[in-house]
Amino acid sequence: MEVYDFDYGWSRIRARIWKSGSVYIDMPSRIGFRDTICLEERGWRYTSTQDDCIDYIFHMWMKDNGMMSWANDMSRGIQYLDEPFNPDYPNADLLNDTAMKLYTISHKIRDYQKRNLPVHDVFELRKLYLTTALKTLGYDSIAAVGEPLDDSRGYLGLTKVVDSLEKYLDLSRLVFSPGKYGDYEQVKCRALETVTREQMIEYVKPVKDQIDEFVAFMQDKEDGLTAKRRVFPEYRTKMKEKGGEYSFDAYEEKVKAVAMLLLELNADLLTDEEREKFGIKPFEVKPEIEVEDRISSLIDSEEFNDACKFEDTYAYDESKELVRRLREISPDNISITREEVVKLLEDELKELEERRTSVGTHEIIHKKYYSKTRKSEVKQREDEFLY
């Protein structure tokens, strides 16, 4: 269900628009009365009821062409007006005020609908980004974030997701869920009235590209994994044992921290139970600079650089060992064909070079920002400036 908020007079009105086309609006309160507008078979219907009189009811209907009808508890049926409503020429006598409300509000909603913004598509895109980013980290679901990291799939995607976060586009500032309305999930768009469907599609394209990159990254790691493990059974397994318990624990902690950040930034996509489980506050739209600072404060640190380097070094060592074994396979080996060996060797040499480059990048970052020499230089400048 889509939520559309707009100004009417001194009030802010919320329209709820179902995919079926139904529309429901709670009008601003009047003392002693409850007024609503909805879209039904007869057209737009304005209904007013009186709090202390259950027998009192008033309805007015208006079609998109302006033709009107009305009924109340005294009218003995529906009364039809002969002419369409003209906002520039009040032709409904005492019914004019209500007709003007119906006309103005129905046109606001129709104008919004004509824009045909991909609100639900963008909301689903946010969900897809969250699930693919978590999978790239090694978590099959939101619930899995609370479990020990399972590295058996061999994705090793911390560096990949951290790179994505450096270009993070916070679509929750554009489309988000303000919570449920009964059993229905509400989706609200904050796009300016001047934004078109085409502009919105173009705006979210970088997120679609990131999702495609995540999917391609995971597919690349899965391709040939069975064959690779026939050659090297422990390929990309037992990371804790091979990399050292202390280093692995620090790595796992950073992987979970990134996952928790993603959950925090997308808290409206979580259920109440999930937010309670992970201690995540209810969702609120955050300023862009606040989101950037939150991401930067987490990933721009020596500990995160070390965790990414640990991952890349481990992946490099695994690829190096696999390449060694592939090169030593006898031509008479019947468990794997020569064509498979060539293909696996080609793929793994590419992986080897990518991880080697990434390790070098992390070493450069460490020397530039986190080495003792660098820290002493920074401290010296601080001392000169502060004292």
Salt bridges, closest charged atoms under 4 A:
GLU2 OE1 - HIS120 NE2 3.93
ASP5 OD1 - ARG14 NE 2.84
ASP5 OD2 - LYS188 NZ 2.71
ASP7 OD1 - ARG12 NH1 3.06
ASP26 OD1 - ARG34 NH2 3.11
ASP35 OD2 - ARG30 NE 2.68
GLU40 OE1 - ARG45 NH1 2.76
ASP64 OD2 - ARG110 NH2 2.98
GLU124 OE2 - LYS127 NZ 3.53
ASP140 OD1 - ARG153 NH1 3.14
GLU185 OE1 - LYS127 NZ 3.27
ASP209 OD2 - LYS205 NZ 3.35
GLU213 OE1 - LYS160 NZ 3.84
ASP220 OD2 - LYS221 NZ 3.33
GLU234 OE2 - LYS238 NZ 3.11
ASP249 OD1 - LYS240 NZ 3.69
GLU253 OE2 - LYS254 NZ 3.31
GLU264 OE1 - ARG294 NH2 3.06
ASP268 OD1 - ARG126 NH2 2.79
ASP272 OD1 - ARG275 NH2 2.41
GLU302 OE2 - HIS366 ND1 3.89
GLU302 OE1 - LYS375 NZ 3.25
ASP306 OD1 - HIS366 ND1 3.90
GLU311 OE1 - ARG355 NH1 3.63
ASP312 OD1 - ARG355 NH1 2.56
ASP312 OD2 - HIS362 NE2 3.03
GLU318 OE1 - LYS242 NZ 2.90
GLU321 OE2 - ARG324 NH2 2.63
GLU321 OE2 - ARG325 NE 2.75
GLU328 OE1 - ARG324 NH1 3.01
GLU340 OE1 - ARG230 NH2 3.39
ASP347 OD2 - LYS343 NZ 2.56
GLU348 OE1 - LYS228 NZ 2.83
GLU351 OE1 - LYS221 NZ 2.53
GLU351 OE2 - ARG236 NH2 2.61
GLU351 OE2 - ARG355 NE 2.95
GLU353 OE1 - ARG356 NE 3.15
GLU363 OE2 - LYS309 NZ 3.72
ASP383 OD1 - LYS379 NZ 2.77
